[in-house]
Amino acid sequence: MNNNTQESKIQLEYINKCTELVKEKYKKAPAFFIQNAGCQMNSLQTDTVAGIVKRMGYTEVSREEDADVVIYNTCTVRENANLKIYGHLGHLKSIKKKNPELKIVLFGCMMQEPEVIEKIHKEYSFVDLVFGTHNFHKFPELFYRSLNTEGQIIDVWKESDEIVEGMPSDRKYSFKTGVNIMFGCNNFCSYCIVPYVRGREKSREPEAIIEEIKGLVADGVTEVMLLGQNVNSYGKTLEHPVTFAQLLKQVEAIEGLKRIRFMTSHPKDLSDELIRTMAESKKVCHHLHLPMQSGSSRILKIMNRRYDKEKYLELVAKIRNAVPDISLTTDIIVGFPGETEEDFQDTLDVVEKCDFDSAFTFIYSKRSGTPAAKMENQVPEDVVKDRFDRLLALVQEKGRKASSRFEGTVQEILVEEESREKGIFTGRTEYNLLVHFPGCQDLIGKYVKVKLDTCKGFYYFGSLAE
C-alpha cells in the first residue's frame, strides 16, 4: 500500500471517529456554514471539506448565526481578500460570545503567511482551528483534535509532497465538476503570491486522475474542468513524465464524458502538441483562457512572465489558425509599477489584434511578500483609473463584437440551472458563453440545441431549437 492510500485510509477513519463524536455531542443534527474565496481550485477544496463535514453528520446552513461550525476557505491573491477575512472574524467574535460552543475553522492560502498566523494567534484567539494548503488532506484528523480540545489549534506546514486521493466531496452540480490535476506553481511572476503559499508544482499521477474522472462519470458527470495553476506544465515532476496533451488524450478516451475544459494556461508553456490536440479532439471545448497580463514586452519582462508581446501574438495566431472558431479569454493587469502610457498603448494594441471574447481586467494591487510590492515607480491612482476605464471600454466593445459572431446559430448547451426568473434556464456553449432561454426543470443537466437569438454582450437570449 503506498503512502497516499495509507494516508487516505487514516483520514477516512478520522471521519468515522468524528461521526461518532458528533452523535454523542449533539441532541439534534448540528449545522455548518462554509464560505469559499478565490480560485476554482479553492472552490474544489471547499466542496471536499463540505462533503467531509456532511459525512460527519452536519447539515449545511446559509447563515453563520445558525451554525455549530463556521468554516472559511481563504484566498490571499489580493490584500483586500485578507481584510475581508478579518472583517468576518470581527463579526464571528460577537456570535461566539453568545454561543461559546461554536467552532471556527480557517484554512487555505492566506493561512500560509506567517504574519497572518501570528495575528490570528494574538488577536483572534477565539478561532479554534487553522491549517494551510500543504496539510489540507489532514482536515478530518485536525477537526477530530479540535472537537476534543478547548483552545486554538494551529497546524500549518511549510511544504508537502503528499497528494491524498479518495476524500468525499459535495459537488454543486451533479453533471459537471472540476478535477485538480496538479498543485503549486513554479513561475514566480513578480506580482503574485501563489508560489509562496501553494508551494512548488506537484502533478498527480495520470492513473489517479483517470480513475477519479471515471468514478465521476459513473456518478453522472458529463463535463470536467481540469485545474492547475499552470496546466501546461503538467507532468514534468512525475517519475515518468507525461505532457498535458497526452493526459488530455487519456481523458478523452473515457466513455460517457462529453466535454473537457481546462485552466489556467501559461503562454510560455503552451505547446504545439496541445494546440494540435485541441484541434483534433471531439471533446475538448474550443475555449482557451490565456492570461496575457500586459501587452508591453518591457513590463512582461519585469513581471517575469517569460514571453514578450510578439511571442504572445504569434501564439494567438497559431491557435486561431489551428482552431478557427476558438473562444479566447484573458487576464490583464493595469498600472503595474513603472507602466508608462507607451506600455499601456501596447496592451491596447494586443487587445485590438487578438479579438478576445472577454477579458478579466484588474487594477494592479500591491501584494506584500512579492517582488513587485517593493518596486519604485508605483503608478499614481488617477492615472491607473483613467487607463483602466479606457481598457475596459475597448475590451467590452471588442468582446461584444467577438461574442455576437454566434448570433442566429444553433448551439449545444449544457443546461445548468433555472435563473432567478421562473421558467428561464441558463447553460453554456462549448465556447463558455452563457445562454438564457425558456425551458423546463427536467432539462437541467442535459445537452440541448438552442438557437442564439439575441447577443447581449457576454451572454445570449435564445430559444429551444428542438
C-alpha positions as CSV (number, residue, x, y, z in Angstrom):
1,M,0.0,0.0,0.0
2,N,1.5,3.4,-1.0
3,N,1.7,6.3,1.4
4,N,-1.2,8.2,-0.2
5,T,-3.5,5.2,0.1
6,Q,-2.4,4.7,3.7
7,E,-3.0,8.4,4.5
8,S,-6.5,8.4,2.9
9,K,-7.4,5.3,4.9
10,I,-6.3,7.1,8.1
11,Q,-8.3,10.2,7.3
12,L,-11.4,8.1,6.4
13,E,-11.1,6.5,9.9
14,Y,-11.0,10.0,11.4
15,I,-14.2,10.9,9.6
16,N,-15.8,7.9,11.3
17,K,-14.4,8.9,14.7
18,C,-15.9,12.4,14.2
19,T,-19.2,11.0,13.2
20,E,-19.4,9.1,16.5
21,L,-18.3,12.1,18.5
22,V,-20.9,14.3,16.7
23,K,-23.7,11.8,17.6
24,E,-22.7,11.9,21.3
25,K,-22.2,15.7,21.4
26,Y,-25.4,17.0,19.8
27,K,-29.0,16.1,20.5
28,K,-30.2,17.1,17.0
29,A,-28.2,17.2,13.8
30,P,-25.7,20.0,14.0
31,A,-25.2,22.6,11.3
32,F,-22.2,24.0,9.4
33,F,-21.7,27.2,7.4
34,I,-18.9,27.3,4.8
35,Q,-17.7,30.1,2.6
36,N,-15.2,30.0,-0.2
37,A,-12.9,32.7,-1.5
38,G,-10.6,32.6,-4.5
39,C,-10.0,30.4,-7.5
40,Q,-11.6,27.3,-8.8
41,M,-9.0,25.1,-7.1
42,N,-10.1,26.7,-3.8
43,S,-13.7,26.0,-4.7
44,L,-13.0,22.3,-5.3
45,Q,-11.3,22.1,-1.9
46,T,-14.3,23.8,-0.3
47,D,-16.5,21.1,-1.9
48,T,-14.3,18.4,-0.3
49,V,-14.5,20.0,3.2
50,A,-18.3,20.3,2.8
51,G,-18.5,16.7,1.7
52,I,-16.4,15.5,4.7
53,V,-18.4,17.6,7.2
54,K,-21.7,16.3,5.8
55,R,-20.4,12.8,6.1
56,M,-19.7,13.5,9.8
57,G,-23.4,14.3,10.3
58,Y,-23.6,18.1,9.9
59,T,-26.2,19.8,7.7
60,E,-25.4,23.0,5.7
61,V,-27.0,26.4,6.6
62,S,-26.7,29.7,4.8
63,R,-26.0,32.0,7.9
64,E,-23.1,31.9,10.3
65,E,-25.6,32.7,13.2
66,D,-27.3,29.3,12.6
67,A,-24.2,27.2,12.6
68,D,-22.4,25.0,15.1
69,V,-19.3,25.1,12.9
70,V,-18.2,28.0,10.7
71,I,-15.6,27.3,8.0
72,Y,-13.8,29.8,5.8
73,N,-11.5,28.8,2.9
74,T,-9.3,31.8,2.3
75,C,-7.6,33.4,-0.7
76,T,-4.7,35.7,-0.5
77,V,-4.1,36.8,-4.1
78,R,-5.1,40.4,-3.2
79,E,-4.5,42.2,0.1
80,N,-8.3,43.0,0.1
81,A,-9.1,39.3,0.4
82,N,-7.2,39.2,3.7
83,L,-9.0,42.3,5.0
84,K,-12.4,40.7,4.3
85,I,-11.5,37.7,6.4
86,Y,-10.5,39.9,9.4
87,G,-13.9,41.6,8.9
88,H,-15.7,38.3,9.0
89,L,-13.8,37.3,12.2
90,G,-14.9,40.6,13.9
91,H,-18.5,39.6,13.2
92,L,-17.9,36.0,14.4
93,K,-16.5,37.2,17.7
94,S,-19.9,38.5,18.8
95,I,-21.6,35.3,17.6
96,K,-19.1,33.2,19.6
97,K,-19.8,35.3,22.7
98,K,-23.5,34.2,22.6
99,N,-22.6,30.7,21.6
100,P,-19.2,29.6,23.1
101,E,-19.6,26.1,21.7
102,L,-19.3,27.4,18.1
103,K,-16.3,26.0,16.3
104,I,-14.5,28.4,13.9
105,V,-12.2,26.9,11.2
106,L,-9.9,28.8,8.8
107,F,-7.8,27.2,6.1
108,G,-6.4,27.9,2.6
109,C,-3.8,30.2,1.0
110,M,-4.0,33.1,3.5
111,M,-3.1,30.7,6.3
112,Q,0.3,30.0,4.7
113,E,1.5,33.6,5.6
114,P,3.5,33.7,8.9
115,E,2.4,37.2,9.7
116,V,-1.3,36.2,9.3
117,I,-0.8,33.2,11.7
118,E,0.8,35.5,14.2
119,K,-2.1,38.0,14.0
120,I,-4.7,35.2,14.4
121,H,-2.9,33.7,17.3
122,K,-2.6,37.1,19.1
123,E,-5.8,39.0,18.1
124,Y,-8.3,36.2,17.2
125,S,-7.6,33.6,19.9
126,F,-11.3,32.5,19.7
127,V,-10.6,30.8,16.3
128,D,-10.5,27.1,17.0
129,L,-8.7,25.5,14.1
130,V,-6.2,26.9,11.5
131,F,-4.5,24.9,8.7
132,G,-2.9,25.7,5.4
133,T,-2.7,24.4,1.8
134,H,0.0,21.7,2.4
135,N,-1.8,19.7,5.0
136,F,-5.3,20.1,3.6
137,H,-5.5,16.3,3.4
138,K,-5.3,16.2,7.3
139,F,-8.6,18.1,7.8
140,P,-10.5,15.1,9.3
141,E,-7.7,14.4,11.8
142,L,-7.3,18.1,12.7
143,F,-11.1,18.5,13.1
144,Y,-11.2,15.5,15.4
145,R,-8.5,17.1,17.5
146,S,-10.4,20.3,17.6
147,L,-13.7,18.6,18.7
148,N,-11.7,17.1,21.6
149,T,-9.8,20.2,22.6
150,E,-10.5,23.6,24.1
151,G,-8.4,26.4,22.7
152,Q,-6.7,27.1,19.4
153,I,-5.0,24.5,17.1
154,I,-2.7,26.0,14.5
155,D,-1.2,23.4,12.2
156,V,0.4,24.9,9.1
157,W,3.1,23.2,7.1
158,K,5.8,24.9,5.0
159,E,5.6,22.3,2.3
160,S,4.5,18.8,1.5
161,D,4.7,16.3,-1.4
162,E,1.6,14.5,-0.3
163,I,-1.5,14.3,-2.6
164,V,-4.2,12.3,-0.9
165,E,-6.9,10.8,-3.1
166,G,-10.4,9.5,-2.4
167,M,-11.9,12.0,0.0
168,P,-15.7,12.6,-0.1
169,S,-16.8,15.8,-1.9
170,D,-20.0,17.8,-2.1
171,R,-20.5,18.9,-5.7
172,K,-22.5,22.0,-6.6
173,Y,-23.7,20.3,-9.9
174,S,-24.3,16.6,-10.3
175,F,-23.3,16.7,-14.0
176,K,-20.2,18.9,-14.1
177,T,-17.2,19.4,-11.8
178,G,-13.6,20.4,-11.6
179,V,-10.7,18.0,-11.1
180,N,-7.3,19.0,-9.7
181,I,-4.5,17.6,-11.9
182,M,-1.7,19.4,-10.1
183,F,-0.9,21.8,-7.2
184,G,1.5,24.6,-6.7
185,C,3.4,26.9,-9.1
186,N,7.0,27.3,-10.2
187,N,6.6,30.5,-12.2
188,F,7.2,33.3,-9.6
189,C,5.6,36.2,-11.6
190,S,6.8,39.2,-9.7
191,Y,3.2,40.4,-8.7
192,C,2.0,37.0,-7.5
193,I,1.9,35.4,-4.0
194,V,0.7,32.0,-5.2
195,P,4.1,30.1,-5.4
196,Y,4.8,31.2,-1.8
197,V,1.5,29.9,-0.4
198,R,0.8,27.0,-2.7
199,G,4.4,25.7,-2.9
200,R,6.2,24.1,-5.8
201,E,4.5,22.3,-8.6
202,K,3.3,18.7,-7.9
203,S,1.4,16.7,-10.6
204,R,-1.0,14.0,-9.8
205,E,-0.3,10.6,-11.4
206,P,-2.4,10.3,-14.7
207,E,-3.8,6.9,-13.5
208,A,-5.2,8.6,-10.3
209,I,-6.8,11.4,-12.4
210,I,-8.3,9.0,-14.9
211,E,-9.7,6.8,-12.1
212,E,-11.3,9.8,-10.4
213,I,-12.9,11.0,-13.7
214,K,-14.2,7.5,-14.5
215,G,-15.8,7.5,-11.0
216,L,-17.3,10.9,-11.6
217,V,-18.7,9.9,-15.0
218,A,-20.2,6.8,-13.4
219,D,-21.9,9.2,-10.9
220,G,-23.5,11.3,-13.7
221,V,-20.7,13.8,-14.6
222,T,-20.5,14.6,-18.3
223,E,-18.3,17.7,-18.2
224,V,-15.0,18.1,-16.3
225,M,-12.7,21.1,-15.9
226,L,-9.0,20.1,-15.4
227,L,-7.5,22.5,-12.9
228,G,-3.9,23.6,-12.1
229,Q,-2.1,26.9,-11.5
230,N,-0.4,26.2,-14.9
231,V,-1.9,23.1,-16.6
232,N,0.6,23.4,-19.5
233,S,3.5,22.3,-17.3
234,Y,1.5,19.3,-16.0
235,G,3.5,16.1,-15.7
236,K,7.1,17.5,-15.6
237,T,7.6,16.5,-12.0
238,L,6.3,12.9,-12.4
239,E,8.7,10.0,-12.2
240,H,7.5,9.0,-15.7
241,P,6.8,12.4,-17.2
242,V,3.6,12.9,-19.2
243,T,2.6,16.0,-21.2
244,F,-0.6,17.8,-20.6
245,A,-1.7,17.0,-24.2
246,Q,-1.1,13.3,-23.5
247,L,-3.2,13.5,-20.4
248,L,-6.0,15.2,-22.4
249,K,-6.0,12.2,-24.9
250,Q,-6.3,9.8,-22.0
251,V,-9.2,11.8,-20.5
252,E,-10.9,12.0,-24.0
253,A,-10.9,8.2,-24.2
254,I,-13.2,7.9,-21.1
255,E,-16.6,6.7,-22.3
256,G,-19.6,8.8,-21.2
257,L,-17.6,12.0,-20.8
258,K,-18.9,14.7,-23.3
259,R,-16.9,17.8,-22.6
260,I,-13.4,18.7,-21.3
261,R,-12.3,22.1,-20.2
262,F,-9.1,23.3,-18.5
263,M,-7.4,26.2,-16.9
264,T,-5.2,28.0,-16.3
265,S,-2.8,28.1,-19.3
266,H,0.5,29.9,-19.1
267,P,1.5,31.3,-22.6
268,K,5.2,30.4,-22.1
269,D,4.4,26.6,-21.9
270,L,1.6,26.3,-24.4
271,S,2.9,23.7,-26.8
272,D,2.2,22.9,-30.5
273,E,1.3,19.4,-29.3
274,L,-1.5,20.9,-27.1
275,I,-2.8,23.1,-29.9
276,R,-2.9,20.1,-32.2
277,T,-4.7,18.0,-29.6
278,M,-7.3,20.8,-29.1
279,A,-7.8,21.0,-32.9
280,E,-8.2,17.2,-33.3
281,S,-10.3,16.5,-30.2
282,K,-14.0,15.8,-30.2
283,K,-14.4,16.6,-26.5
284,V,-12.0,19.4,-25.6
285,C,-14.1,22.6,-25.7
286,H,-13.0,25.3,-28.0
287,H,-12.4,27.9,-25.3
288,L,-8.9,28.8,-24.1
289,H,-8.2,31.1,-21.2
290,L,-4.7,32.6,-21.9
291,P,-3.6,35.2,-19.4
292,M,-1.7,38.0,-21.1
293,Q,-1.3,40.3,-18.1
294,S,0.3,43.1,-20.2
295,G,0.9,43.8,-23.9
296,S,4.2,45.6,-23.2
297,S,7.4,43.4,-23.7
298,R,9.2,45.7,-21.2
299,I,6.6,45.2,-18.5
300,L,6.2,41.5,-19.2
301,K,10.0,41.1,-18.5
302,I,9.6,42.9,-15.2
303,M,6.6,40.7,-14.4
304,N,8.9,37.7,-15.1
305,R,6.3,36.3,-17.5
306,R,9.0,34.8,-19.9
307,Y,7.3,35.7,-23.2
308,D,7.0,39.1,-25.0
309,K,4.3,40.9,-27.0
310,E,5.5,39.3,-30.3
311,K,5.5,35.8,-28.8
312,Y,2.0,36.2,-27.4
313,L,0.6,37.5,-30.7
314,E,2.4,34.6,-32.6
315,L,0.8,32.1,-30.2
316,V,-2.7,33.6,-30.7
317,A,-2.2,33.5,-34.5
318,K,-1.1,29.8,-34.2
319,I,-4.1,28.9,-32.1
320,R,-6.6,30.7,-34.3
321,N,-5.0,29.0,-37.4
322,A,-5.4,25.5,-35.9
323,V,-8.8,26.1,-34.2
324,P,-10.6,28.9,-36.2
325,D,-13.7,29.0,-34.0
326,I,-11.8,29.2,-30.7
327,S,-13.1,31.5,-28.0
328,L,-10.2,33.3,-26.3
329,T,-10.3,34.9,-22.9
330,T,-7.5,36.6,-21.0
331,D,-6.4,38.4,-17.8
332,I,-4.9,41.9,-18.0
333,I,-3.3,44.0,-15.2
334,V,-3.3,47.8,-15.5
335,G,-1.0,50.1,-13.6
336,F,1.9,47.6,-12.9
337,P,4.8,49.5,-11.3
338,G,6.7,51.6,-13.9
339,E,4.0,51.2,-16.6
340,T,4.1,54.2,-19.0
341,E,1.5,55.4,-21.4
342,E,3.6,53.8,-24.2
343,D,3.4,50.4,-22.3
344,F,-0.3,50.8,-21.9
345,Q,-0.7,51.5,-25.6
346,D,1.0,48.2,-26.3
347,T,-1.7,46.5,-24.1
348,L,-4.5,48.2,-26.1
349,D,-2.8,47.1,-29.3
350,V,-2.8,43.4,-28.3
351,V,-6.5,43.7,-27.3
352,E,-7.2,45.2,-30.7
353,K,-5.4,42.4,-32.5
354,C,-6.5,39.4,-30.5
355,D,-10.3,39.6,-30.6
356,F,-10.8,38.3,-27.1
357,D,-14.3,37.1,-26.3
358,S,-13.8,38.6,-22.9
359,A,-11.0,39.8,-20.6
360,F,-10.7,40.0,-16.8
361,T,-9.2,43.4,-16.2
362,F,-7.5,44.2,-12.9
363,I,-6.0,47.3,-11.4
364,Y,-2.6,46.3,-10.1
365,S,-2.9,45.7,-6.4
366,K,0.3,45.8,-4.2
367,R,0.7,42.4,-2.7
368,S,3.2,42.4,0.3
369,G,5.6,39.5,0.1
370,T,6.0,39.8,-3.7
371,P,8.9,41.5,-5.5
372,A,6.6,44.0,-7.3
373,A,5.4,45.4,-3.9
374,K,8.9,46.8,-3.3
375,M,9.3,48.3,-6.8
376,E,9.6,52.0,-7.2
377,N,7.6,53.9,-9.8
378,Q,4.2,52.8,-8.4
379,V,1.7,54.4,-10.9
380,P,-0.5,57.2,-9.5
381,E,-4.0,56.2,-8.7
382,D,-5.7,58.7,-11.1
383,V,-3.5,57.6,-14.0
384,V,-4.3,53.9,-13.3
385,K,-8.1,54.7,-13.0
386,D,-8.0,56.5,-16.4
387,R,-6.2,53.6,-18.1
388,F,-8.5,51.0,-16.6
389,D,-11.6,52.8,-17.9
390,R,-10.1,53.1,-21.4
391,L,-9.1,49.4,-21.4
392,L,-12.5,48.3,-20.1
393,A,-14.3,50.3,-22.8
394,L,-12.1,48.6,-25.5
395,V,-12.4,45.1,-24.0
396,Q,-16.2,45.5,-23.9
397,E,-16.5,46.8,-27.4
398,K,-14.3,44.1,-28.8
399,G,-15.9,41.4,-26.6
400,R,-19.4,42.3,-27.8
401,K,-18.3,42.0,-31.4
402,A,-16.5,38.7,-30.9
403,S,-19.3,37.2,-28.9
404,S,-22.0,38.3,-31.4
405,R,-20.5,36.1,-34.1
406,F,-22.8,33.2,-32.9
407,E,-26.0,35.2,-33.3
408,G,-28.6,33.3,-35.3
409,T,-26.7,30.0,-35.0
410,V,-27.9,26.8,-33.2
411,Q,-25.5,25.7,-30.4
412,E,-25.4,22.8,-28.0
413,I,-26.0,24.0,-24.4
414,L,-25.3,22.1,-21.2
415,V,-28.3,23.3,-19.1
416,E,-27.1,24.3,-15.6
417,E,-29.9,25.8,-13.6
418,E,-33.1,27.9,-13.5
419,S,-32.3,31.6,-13.4
420,R,-34.0,34.0,-10.9
421,E,-36.7,34.5,-13.4
422,K,-39.1,31.5,-13.3
423,G,-39.1,29.4,-16.4
424,I,-35.9,30.9,-17.8
425,F,-33.0,28.4,-17.8
426,T,-29.3,29.0,-18.1
427,G,-26.5,27.0,-19.7
428,R,-23.2,27.3,-21.5
429,T,-22.0,26.7,-25.0
430,E,-18.7,24.9,-25.5
431,Y,-17.2,28.4,-26.1
432,N,-18.1,29.1,-22.4
433,L,-20.8,31.6,-23.5
434,L,-23.8,31.9,-21.1
435,V,-27.2,31.4,-22.7
436,H,-30.7,32.1,-21.2
437,F,-33.7,30.5,-22.7
438,P,-37.3,29.4,-21.8
439,G,-37.4,25.8,-20.8
440,C,-38.4,23.3,-18.0
441,Q,-36.9,21.7,-14.9
442,D,-36.2,18.3,-16.5
443,L,-33.7,19.9,-18.9
444,I,-31.2,20.6,-16.1
445,G,-28.0,18.5,-16.7
446,K,-28.9,17.7,-20.3
447,Y,-27.4,18.9,-23.6
448,V,-30.0,20.7,-25.7
449,K,-29.9,22.6,-29.0
450,V,-30.6,26.3,-28.6
451,K,-30.9,29.0,-31.3
452,L,-29.0,32.0,-30.1
453,D,-31.4,34.8,-31.0
454,T,-30.0,37.9,-29.3
455,C,-26.5,38.8,-28.2
456,K,-26.4,40.8,-25.0
457,G,-22.7,41.4,-24.9
458,F,-21.3,38.5,-22.9
459,Y,-24.4,36.4,-22.9
460,Y,-27.3,35.4,-25.2
461,F,-31.1,35.1,-25.1
462,G,-32.1,32.1,-27.1
463,S,-34.9,29.6,-27.8
464,L,-35.0,25.8,-27.9
465,A,-34.3,24.6,-31.4
466,E,-35.8,21.1,-31.0
